[in-house]
Amino acid sequence: MKKSIYWLLAVVITLVLSIYQRMTGPTYPKKVTVECNGENYKMKLPRSGVQHDEAVVLKGVPSGTKAQMHYRRYPTSNNYTTVDFSCKDGELQATLPVQPVGGKLQYYITVDGKDYAADEPPVIRFRNDVPAGILIPHILFMFAAMLFAVYTFLLVITGKKYSKWLKITVATLFIGGFVFGPLVQHEAFGPWWTGFPFGTDLTDNKTLLSFLFFLAALATLKWKHNKWVVALAVLFMIVIFSIPHSTYGSEYDYSTQQLGTGK
């Protein structure tokens, strides 16, 4: 099999894993379909906000429609605060008030007297904006690490030389996860690291575990059974990176008025 085919397979697998992780993560917008005057309108309710009031927009819904938004701090048992949607720039909009960094709001909407997302209200978490010069390299290096890992795995199972690409995988994973990763975390929430031993952030912890597996693969490179260690490291990486991004991340505790490191 030509190496171009290996690369094509590696790219496809990496893209599928990346899309799955993104769409199943707690920051991906919640999709709802609103019915109004016999028409259906597809909406996306945001679940991630930066440090300003977050607008929820009922795209396409007629401006004269009566609609409300109900929100409360999360996790609390407070009563919901209700605000009306109003027409702005030709669209119905209502805003969620900005929260402290790591603060969360739980909310749902009512349109023409019918509730939407009330059974499983989306939760939006607020953070600081992350500069593109930090966020983009982080994403690119993490994507590259997965890509190179999958490519290394294909070389392993087909009996080709793989040591070069194993080293490249370890290097890109280190840069993406332990150089730019903490920078992103710091810019977004303040702390540099919220995984073990300081917190339970699964994003940090799964990066740490994956890196340790690859270090073991690199340390045993001259062992005759090293290919099985490499294969295990890649499979482990695929499994744990399938865990939704930002799960059990930083969360503001309204009772103590402090930012927690992993909720």
C-alpha positions as a printed Julia matrix, in Angstrom:
263×3 Matrix{Float64}:
   0.0    0.0    0.0
   1.36   3.42  -0.96
   2.09   5.92   1.79
  -0.3    8.39   0.15
  -3.1    5.95   0.96
  -1.87   5.76   4.55
  -2.01   9.53   4.81
  -5.48   9.66   3.28
  -6.76   7.1    5.79
  -5.06   8.92   8.66
  -6.64  12.24   7.64
 -10.12  10.71   7.31
  -9.9    8.94  10.7
  -8.56  12.07  12.4
 -11.29  14.27  10.91
 -14.02  11.84  11.99
 -12.65  11.72  15.54
 -12.29  15.52  15.7
 -15.83  16.13  14.45
 -17.26  13.55  16.84
 -15.42  15.09  19.8
 -16.57  18.58  18.86
 -20.23  17.68  18.3
 -20.56  15.65  21.5
 -18.79  18.19  23.7
 -20.53  20.31  26.37
 -19.74  23.55  24.51
 -21.38  22.56  21.2
 -24.67  24.48  20.63
 -27.87  22.58  21.47
 -30.11  22.17  18.44
 -33.87  22.66  18.83
 -36.73  22.97  16.36
 -39.29  25.65  17.18
 -42.82  25.48  15.77
 -44.56  28.79  15.05
 -47.65  29.46  12.92
 -47.39  26.01  11.38
 -43.74  26.51  10.38
 -40.66  24.83  11.84
 -37.54  26.85  12.61
 -34.22  25.24  13.49
 -32.32  26.96  16.3
 -28.92  26.67  17.94
 -28.83  27.49  21.64
 -25.28  28.56  22.67
 -23.43  26.64  25.38
 -20.24  28.69  25.48
 -19.88  32.43  26.02
 -17.12  34.97  26.51
 -17.1   37.9   28.92
 -20.13  39.79  27.64
 -23.88  39.23  27.6
 -24.67  36.31  25.3
 -27.51  36.83  22.8
 -29.9   33.99  22.01
 -31.46  34.56  18.59
 -34.65  33.0   17.23
 -33.59  33.05  13.6
 -36.44  33.34  11.12
 -39.22  33.43  13.72
 -41.69  36.26  12.9
 -40.92  39.44  14.87
 -44.43  39.62  16.35
 -44.14  36.22  18.02
 -44.4   36.13  21.81
 -41.33  34.41  23.25
 -39.51  34.28  26.58
 -36.23  32.96  27.89
 -35.89  31.47  31.37
 -32.47  31.17  33.04
 -30.82  30.53  36.4
 -27.34  30.0   37.76
 -25.99  26.49  37.47
 -25.69  24.35  39.49
 -28.3   25.88  41.8
 -31.96  25.32  42.65
 -32.78  29.0   42.26
 -35.99  30.05  40.57
 -35.72  30.84  36.87
 -35.55  34.49  35.8
 -37.76  35.18  32.78
 -37.02  37.79  30.11
 -38.94  38.57  26.92
 -37.49  38.3   23.46
 -37.53  41.58  21.57
 -36.94  42.47  17.96
 -33.42  43.7   17.23
 -31.88  44.02  13.77
 -34.94  42.26  12.38
 -34.62  39.19  14.64
 -36.04  38.13  17.99
 -33.3   38.26  20.61
 -32.87  37.86  24.35
 -29.63  38.04  26.31
 -28.09  35.9   29.02
 -26.21  38.07  31.53
 -22.46  37.62  31.62
 -21.19  35.5   34.51
 -17.83  35.3   36.3
 -15.17  33.29  34.5
 -16.23  29.64  34.72
 -19.76  30.65  35.73
 -22.67  28.77  34.19
 -26.32  29.46  33.41
 -29.02  26.9   32.71
 -31.81  28.06  30.43
 -34.7   27.19  28.14
 -37.07  29.13  25.89
 -40.82  29.49  25.43
 -42.33  30.33  22.02
 -46.08  30.88  21.58
 -46.68  29.35  25.01
 -44.73  26.15  24.27
 -41.5   25.31  26.13
 -38.4   24.15  24.28
 -35.38  22.42  25.87
 -37.1   22.6   29.27
 -36.62  18.87  30.0
 -32.86  19.04  29.37
 -31.96  22.73  29.55
 -28.65  23.65  27.91
 -25.92  24.97  30.19
 -23.72  27.82  28.98
 -20.3   28.42  30.54
 -18.57  31.8   30.37
 -14.85  32.29  29.84
 -12.34  34.88  28.74
 -11.68  35.2   25.04
  -8.55  33.3   23.95
  -6.24  35.07  21.47
  -6.12  33.39  18.08
  -2.33  33.31  18.28
  -2.64  30.83  21.15
  -5.83  28.96  20.3
  -5.07  28.19  16.64
  -1.59  26.67  17.28
  -3.08  24.59  20.11
  -5.77  23.2   17.82
  -3.34  22.6   14.95
  -0.76  20.81  17.1
  -3.38  18.61  18.79
  -4.88  17.74  15.4
  -1.38  17.0   14.07
  -0.61  14.79  17.07
  -3.7   12.69  16.38
  -2.94  12.59  12.66
   0.66  11.47  13.18
  -0.43   8.92  15.8
  -2.93   7.33  13.42
  -0.34   7.34  10.62
   2.18   5.68  12.97
  -0.42   3.03  13.82
  -0.97   2.26  10.13
   2.79   1.84   9.67
   2.93  -0.47  12.7
   0.15  -2.81  11.57
   1.57  -3.03   8.05
   5.11  -3.79   9.21
   6.69  -0.52   8.03
   9.31   1.55   9.87
   7.58   3.87  12.31
  10.16   5.21  14.82
  10.46   8.6   13.08
   6.72   9.22  13.18
   6.45   8.02  16.76
   8.97  10.69  17.78
   7.11  13.33  15.76
   3.85  12.3   17.45
   5.36  12.67  20.92
   6.82  16.08  20.01
   3.58  17.5   18.58
   1.52  16.11  21.47
   3.88  17.75  23.96
   3.76  21.14  22.2
   0.0   21.08  21.67
  -0.95  19.64  25.05
   1.71  20.96  27.44
   2.84  24.23  25.86
  -0.19  25.71  24.14
  -2.72  23.72  26.22
  -1.88  25.47  29.51
  -1.7   28.81  27.68
  -5.27  28.3   26.41
  -6.45  27.22  29.87
  -4.81  30.25  31.49
  -6.23  32.73  29.0
  -9.73  31.24  29.17
 -10.1   30.64  32.92
  -6.97  31.7   34.82
  -5.34  28.46  36.08
  -2.54  26.94  34.01
  -3.41  23.3   34.74
  -6.63  21.8   36.11
  -5.91  18.11  35.7
  -4.14  15.71  38.09
  -3.07  16.43  40.8
  -4.85  19.81  41.01
  -8.28  18.98  39.57
 -10.46  16.63  37.55
 -10.54  18.39  34.17
 -10.82  15.49  31.72
  -9.23  17.5   28.91
  -6.02  17.94  30.89
  -6.11  14.45  32.37
  -6.65  12.63  29.09
  -3.8   14.61  27.53
  -1.52  13.63  30.42
  -2.46   9.94  30.25
  -2.03   9.8   26.49
   1.37  11.46  26.71
   2.52   8.96  29.37
   1.51   6.07  27.1
   3.53   7.56  24.23
   6.51   8.15  26.51
   6.37   4.44  27.39
   6.29   3.6   23.69
   9.27   5.88  23.07
  11.23   4.5   26.04
  10.81   0.92  24.79
  11.59   1.76  21.16
  14.41  -0.8   20.94
  12.37  -3.58  22.55
  11.38  -6.3   20.1
   7.74  -6.04  21.11
   7.67  -2.24  20.95
   5.17  -2.21  18.11
   2.5   -3.54  20.48
   3.25  -0.76  22.97
   2.94   1.8   20.16
  -0.32   0.27  18.94
  -1.7    0.33  22.49
  -0.67   3.97  22.93
  -2.42   5.01  19.71
  -5.59   3.04  20.48
  -5.64   4.48  23.99
  -5.26   7.97  22.52
  -8.17   7.41  20.13
 -10.41   6.11  22.92
  -9.73   8.86  25.45
  -9.73  11.64  22.87
 -13.22  10.5   21.92
 -14.29  11.8   25.34
 -16.01  15.14  24.7
 -13.75  18.18  24.95
 -14.05  20.42  28.05
 -15.83  17.74  30.12
 -15.48  18.36  33.88
 -13.66  21.62  33.16
 -13.27  24.71  35.32
 -16.5   25.83  37.02
 -17.31  28.84  39.17
 -18.77  27.96  42.57
 -21.48  30.51  43.38
 -21.61  29.45  47.03
 -17.91  30.15  47.66
 -17.53  32.7   44.85
 -14.4   30.92  43.69
 -13.34  29.16  40.51
 -13.09  25.38  40.86
 -10.58  23.31  38.89
 -12.69  20.59  37.43
 -16.46  20.26  37.47
